[in-house]
Amino acid sequence: MRYLMLLAGAAVAAGVFAIATPAPRAQGGFSAPAGSVDAPDPNIPLYFEAASLKPSDPKAPPGGGIRRQPGGRFNTFNTPVRQLIVFAYQIQGYQLVGGPDWIGNTRYDITAKFDGDPPPVRPGTGADHLMLATRTLLAERFNLKVHRETRQLDIYALVMAKADGKPGPALKTAADDCSPDAIAARRGAPPPAPGTGPVCGMQMFPGRVRFGGYPLSLFASLISNQVGRMVVDRTGLAGNWDFEMTYAPPPSQGPAPPGAQPPPIDPDAPDLFTAVREQLGLKLDATKGPVEVLVIDSLEAATPD
């Protein structure tokens, strides 16, 4: 069987990788990684047992990343403070409000170690151990203080594009059962021939989305960071869906890291909005709606060590 990874939208396109976006809410179709646990209590601070922080080399090219490694190791390279906050609090970039001008361009390299090897967290249950430890680091080293509130902001509603309510040519009812029970039942079975068998998950590359066995509400969440607004599913299409969509990705903001070279871009590919309409039979309608935001109350430049 083939599984697709849930990736951060457009991360590779921007020359950034392994930056986490908010975990989707638990819904039918999700299977937790083996050995996963519920998220730890966010009200109980977690700490890195050791952490070194320094400003990134100003001559470094654009692009950076946040890396998780086995054994509780955690590091960032050439990463803006804004992105550290987005990672730590499991929000999209458009949900972060306020802060000094420098948070988007002052970059840091961090090398840290969490005690032990924290297990993966089940999707939809909250921030994981490294995210919570990063919150503590931001509070201690950057004097970060924040609060949450709900504001009426510009959003997109994902709706049907055609009056007859029919999906586009690429959007198909899910052919395979991707429920946790079904995936568990298939474990240990002989693998299918290449190119066959169930595809369960979501994968987003620059210019291509592969989506299998999930509700469209998760696709709405997946593309929200790319379009710069919250996207809410108002298609009325229930159940799980399969599709592969191609489009012209946004311009890269820097070279990809070594080993993460993006695929070639089709110069004739449509933009994301056009691809959603023509290939999926859906469209993104601009509207307004309530959005939870994270407001920065205080933030200071960190002292390197």
N, C-alpha and C positions, 0 to 999 in steps of 0.2 A: 504494500500500500504506500501511497505517497502522502506526505504531510507538508503543508506550507507553514512557514513561520509568520507570526504576526509581527510586522515591522513598523517602525516609526515612519510616518508619511513624509516622503520627500527628503529624508535625512541624507541619503546618498547623493541626491541631486544637488544639495547644498554643500557637498564636500564634508559632511558630518555623518558619523555613523555611531551606532549603539547608543543613541539618545532616546530615552524612553518617553513615550506619550502616555496619557492616562490609560489605565487598564480599563477595558470595556466592562460594563455591568454584566454580571453573570446572567446568561441566557441559554436557551437550548442550543446545543451545538458545541459548547466549549468542553474540552477535556483538559484537565489539569496535568502538568508534567508529573512524572513519577516522583514520589517523595515530597510533593508540595504540601504546604501548610496554609492555614488562614493567615492573613496579614497580622503583624504584631499591633498591639494597641498604640495608636499614634500619640496618645497622651502621656506615654511613658518614654522619656528621651532615650535614644540609643546613641552610642559613641563609637568612633573609630579608636582602636587601642593605640594607634600611631598615625600621624598625618603630617606630611610636609607640603607646604604651599609656597609657590613663588610666581611672580609675573612671568608670562610667556615671553619668549624672545620677540621683540618688536619687529624683527626682520623675517619672522616666520610667515609663510604664505597663508592666505585665507583658508579657512577650513579647520576643523578640530574635532574633538570627540570625547566621549565618556565611555570608559571601558570597565567592564566587570570581568574578573578573572577568578579561576578556582581558588579555594582557600581563603575567601573573604578579601581578596586583593581588589583594590579599586584605584583607578587613576584617570585623570583628564589631561588633555593636551590642547593648548591654544583655545581654551573654552571661555566664552564670555560669561560674566557673572549672571546675566539674564538667563542664559541657558542652564546654568547650575540651579537656579531657582525653579525654572520650569521642570527640570528633572526631579528635583527633590520633592516638589509639591504635586507632581502628577497633573500638570495643567498643560494647556496649549499656550502658545506664545501670546495669542490675542487676549488671554485671560489674565495676564499680568499687567497691573496698572500702577503707574507712579514710579518713583525712584529717580536718582540722578541721571544725567545724560550719559555718563560714562559706562553704565551697566551693559550697554550693548556692544561696546568696543574694547573695554579693558578685559584682557584675557589672562587666565591663570592655568598653570600646570599643577596638578595635585597628585601626590602619591600617598595612598592610605591603606590601612589594613584593619579589617573588622575581626573581632575575636571569633575564632572558629571558622566554619564554612556554612554560612546561613543557607537554609533550604530555599528552593523557589516558592513563591507565593501564588496561591490560586488566583486566577484572573477574576477581577471584580471585587476582591475582598479588601483592597486598600494598598497603601504604599508598602514596599518591602523594606527589609532591614537596612540596605545600603542607602535607600532614599531617606529614611528617617535619620540615619547617621549623618547624611549630608545636610539635613535641616539643622542638626545640632552644630555642625561645623560652620555653617553659614551664620548661625546666631552668635557663636563664640568668636569667630575670626572676622566677620564682617558687620557685627552688631545688627544683624537683620531682624527686624520686627515687622510682622504682617498681620493683616486680618482679612477675613472673607466677607463679602457682601454680594447681593444680587442687583444687577443693573439691567435696564432695558438697552440692548445693543442691536446693531445690525447683525442679522443672521441670514442664512439661506435655508429655505424649505426644499427638501428633495421631493418632487411631485411627479406625477405622470405627465409626459410631454404631449400625448395624443388624446384627443377627445374621446376616443373609443376605449381608452384605458388599457391598451395592449402593450406589453413589454416590447423592447426593441429586439433586433435579431440576435444579439449576443447574450441576452438575459434569459436564462433557462431555470426552470424549477430544479432544485438540487436532485441529482440522480442517485446520490449515496446517502446513507444514514451516518451522520457525523455526531450522533449523540455520544456522551461518555460511555454508556453501556455498549453501544455498537462498536466503538473503537476498542474497548477492553476485550470484547468477544473476538475481535480479529487479531489480537496480539498472539504471536506464536504461530500464526498460519503461514504457509509458504508465501513469499512475496509474489505479486502478480508480475506479468511481463512488463518491461519498460513501456511507459506511455499508457498503461491501463490501470484499472483499479481506482478506488476512491481518492479524491483530492479534498482534504479537509483543512481549511484554514484560509489565511489571507496573506498576500505577498505584494509589496509595492516597491517597484523599481522606478528609476527615472523613465517616464514614458510608458509604463506598463503596470497594470493591476491584474493579479490573478486572485480569484475569490471563489471559494467552494464550500458549500454546506452551512452557510450562516445567514442570519436575517439581514435585511438591507439597512437596518439601524446601525449595524457595525460598519458597513461601507460608509454611511454618513459620517460616523466618527472618524473613520480612517482618512477621509479627504479634508476634514475641517481645517487642519493646520495648513494644507496647501492653498486653500482658498482664503485663508485669513479670517474666517468667521466660523462660529458654530453652525453645523449643518444638522438639521433635524429631519427624520424620516416621516414624511406625510404622504407616502405613495399609496398607503392602504393595502400594499402587497404583503400578505402574511406568509409565514413559513420561511424556509431556507432556499437560497439561490446560488447558482453557479454562473460565472462569466469570466471572460478575459477581455480586458479593454486596453487599447493602445491610444496614446495621445502624445502631443509635444510637451515635454517637461519644461518647467521654468528654467531660465538660464542658470548655469552653475555659478556659484559665488566663489569658486576657488577650485584648485585641483583636488581630485579624490585622494584619500590616503593610500599608501602603498598596499597593493593587493585588493583594492576596492574600485577597480576601474569600471566605470559605468558602461553599459552596452551602447553601441552606435545609435545615434538619433536619426529617425526618419524625417528629412526636411519637409515632407508633404503631410506629416501627421497633423490631425486637428488639435486645437487646444482642448484643455480638460472639459470646459463647459460644452463644447461642440461634441466631443466624444461621448459624454454622458447622454446627450440628447440623441445622437445618431445611432450609437451602438447599444445603449441600454433602454432607449425609449423613455428616459427620465429627463428632468430639467431642474436647475437650481434657481428658484425664485427668491429674489431679494425681499426681505421683510424685516420685522423687528420682533424681538422676543426676550424673555428673561435669561440672563447668562450669569452664572456664578463667577466672580472674579476674585483674584488675590491682590489686595492693595498693599503696597510697600509703605510702611510708616517711618522706617529709618533704615539706613544702609550706609556703611562706611568702607573705604578701601582697606583691605587687609594688610597687615604687616607680614612680609615674607619671612620664612624661616628655613 
